[in-house]
Amino acid sequence: MARTKDFDPDAVLDRAVELFWRHGYEATSMADLVAHLGVARASIYATFGGKQEFFAKALQRYLDTTDPHVMTALSQPGPVLPAVRALIDTYVGADADNDRPRGCMVVNSAVELADRDAGVARLVEASWAHLETTLTSALLRARTQGELRPDAEPRALARFLLVFLQGVRVLERTPDAAARLRDAARVAASALA
């Protein structure tokens, strides 16, 4: 007879996301996961696989819970540019939440692992492609609605914003980045005029 799990896999995965996000893949050991999650090593392996598979599942969970918020924010009816500016402000203001790990798990994973882990590279690229497509669609709508100049290039602007937003996530990991981020956000918002 199979044993039932004494834990909720989704709740455990959410706690693993936080640990991996805060410390990265390399600096998080299986012993750290066992201690932080309160789940036996054998149960982690049986449910999530080894550390590499567990990390990939945690990164996917992060994507599943964060990416839809951007799509929702940028697909609302009405003016588009205020929503894009609000997205910029959200990224720049994210470091104000001291409880949240710094940076972004996608960016952190890209920097730490994407050049040597094809699975992580695919997840990172999928996330960035999703953001680029969402921004491009929103900016196409903005151009159609007359919020952008007729000669504006929505895809190029979306790519600029993608690079800017991911750069924000890198800089926010450093102390005293707030002034730089505010100035950069002001310039990024002006590119939408």
N, C-alpha and C positions, 0 to 999 in steps of 0.2 A: 504494500500500500504506500502510495506517494505521500510524503509529508507536505503539509500546507506551509506556506511561507509565514513567518512570524513578523513580517514587515511589509509595508506598502512599497513596492518597487518604484513607483513614481515619486513618492516622497523621498526615498533614498537617493534616487537619481537627482532630484532637485538639490539635495544637500551636497551631493558629489559635484554638481555644477559649481556651487559656491566655492568648494575647496579647490577644484582645478582652476577656476577663474582667478582665485586669489593667489595661488602659488604656482600655477603652471603644471605642465605634465611632468617634467623631469624632477622638480622639487617635491612632488607629491608621491610618497611611497605607498605601497599596499598597507603598511602598518599605519600610516596616517589615515588612509581611507577607513580601515577597520575602527580606529579610535574615534574618528569624527562621525562616522555613520552609525556606530554601535551595532554593526552587523558582522558576523563571523566571516573570516576570510573564505572559508569553503562556500558559504552562502553567496558571497560576492562573485566568486568564480562561477558557481552554478547558475546564477541569475544573469550576470553581466559579461562573463568571460574574463580574460586577463585584463591587466591594466590598460593596454592599448585599446582593446575593444570597449572597455568601460569608458575610457576617455572619449572615444568616438561617439558612444551613446550619449554621454553627457553633453558633448558639443552639439549633437543633433537636438537634444532636449532644449538647450539654450536657444538654438535657432527657431525651434518650433514655438517657443514662448516669447521671443522678442521680435522676429521678423513680421508677424501679422500686424503688430501695432503700427508700424510704418505704413503698411499698405492701407490700413483703415484710415489713418490720419490723412493720407494723400488722395484718397479716393472719395472723399465726401463731396457732395454737390456744392456748388458756389465757387467763390474765388479760390484760386489755387495758391497764389504766391504767399498769402498769409500763413497757409498751412506749411509751406516749404520753409518760410522764415521761422515758424514755431519749431519745426524739426531742427533747424540749425541751433536755435536757442536751447532746445532740450539737450542736444549733444553737448553744447558748451556749458550748460548749467549742471550737467550730470555729476560733476565732481563735488557739488554741494551736498550730495547724499553720502555722508561719511560712512554709513553702514555698508554701502555697496562696494564691492572690490573696484579698484581703479582700472581704467581702460575698458576694453571690451574683450570678451572671451574669444571672439572671432579674430580680432586683430592680434591678441596675445598668441593665439594658436598659429596664426600665419607666420608671425615672427619667429616663434620657437620651433615649429614643426613642418610647415608646409613644404619646405625645400627637401625634406627627407621622408615624408609620410604622405603617400599618394591619396590615402583616404581622407586625411585632414585637408590636404590641398583641394580635393573635390568639394568638401563641405564649405570651405572658405570661399572658393570660387562661386559655388551655388548661391551663397548668401550675398556676395557682392553683385552677382549678376541679377539677383532678385531686386536688390536695392536700386541698381542702375535702371532696370526695366521699369520699376515703379516710379522712379523720378522722371524718366523719359516720358512715360505716359501722362504723368501729372503736368509736366512742362509743355507737352503737346496740347493738352487741354487749355493750359494758360495762354498759349499763343493763339489758339482758336478763339478764346474768349477775349482777346485783345489785351491781356495783362502783360504780354511780352511783345517786343517789336516783331513785325512780320518776318524779318530776316534772322531772327534768333534761331539758334541751333539747339533744340531741346536735348538731343543725345549728347552733344558736346558739353552742354551745361550740366546734364545729369552726371556725366563722367567727372567733370570738375568737382561737383558736389560730393560724389562718392569719395574721391581722393581727399578732399577737404575733411569730410566727416571722419574718415578712417585716421587721418592725421591728427584730428582732435583727440581721438581715443589713445593715440600714442603719447601726445603731449600731456594729457591729463594724468598720466602716470608719474609725472615729474612734479616736484614741489614748486610752488609759486608760478604756475603756468596760467593762472586766471587772467592776468592782464593781456598776455599774448593771445589767449583764446578769444577774449572779448574783441580785441582789435581785428583778429582774423575773421571773426564772425561778422563784424560790421562790413568788412570788405567783401566777404562771400555774399552777404545779403545785397550789397550794391551791384553785384554782377547780375542780379535778377531784374534790375531796373529797365 
